Structures are given as structure tokens and as C-alpha cells.
């Protein structure tokens, strides 16, 4: 999975989670018993990823704000922290993302 922000499109996400899950399921079917717990854990993590671009963006923002020690309810500080983390993020997009992270 990779993603990038820019000023024209708030977020573009490329996801191959379904392909990765299928590959992990196939690996689990033939796995050495010692590898099964790790492969199962990886599969569980992939299955629990945010399901939409909006959810993914909100999770990213919450992580950035938590790392910066910023309360998402402080919109101006949150917006600044998001733009500091991703300078190419437009002001309008950062405000929108900050509001969603505060919900």
C-alpha cells in the first residue's frame, strides 16, 4: 500500500490488500507449523486495515497528531501539525482532515 498527498487531490491511495491477503492465505495453507502464528497475525493485520480512503486518511492524521502531542480538537494546532508532517498538503485539505480526526 502506498499513498501520497498533493494540493489538487487530497489523497490518492493505491492498495493491494486483497492480493496480499490471498497470498498470505495460500502461504498459510502450506506453512510450516512454526510459521503459522506469524502468518496468521500478518493476515489479521491486513484484514483490519481501514477500508476506505477516508478512514485511512483519518487514521494517518490521528497518528500524526498523537506523535506530535496535539489534541485533534484544537483545529489550528492540528492543521499545522498535519501540514508540518506533509508540507504538500493544502490548507483546505489539512483543515478537512483535522476536523475528521477530531470526530
C-alpha positions, 0 to 999 in steps of 0.5 A: 500500500502506498499513498501520497498527498498533493494540493489538487487531490487530497489523497490518492491511495493505491492498495493491494490488500486483497492480493496480499491477503490471498497470498498470505492465505495460500502461504498459510495453507502450506506453512510450516507449523512454526510459521503459522502464528506469524502468518496468521497475525500478518493476515489479521493485520491486513484484514483490519486495515481501514477500508476506505480512503477516508478512514485511512486518511483519518487514521494517518492524521490521528497518528500524526497528531498523537506523535506530535502531542496535539489534541485533534480538537484544537483545529489550528494546532492540528492543521499545522501539525498535519501540514508540518508532517506533509508540507504538500498538503493544502490548507483546505485539505489539512483543515478537512482532515483535522476536523475528521480526526477530531470526530 
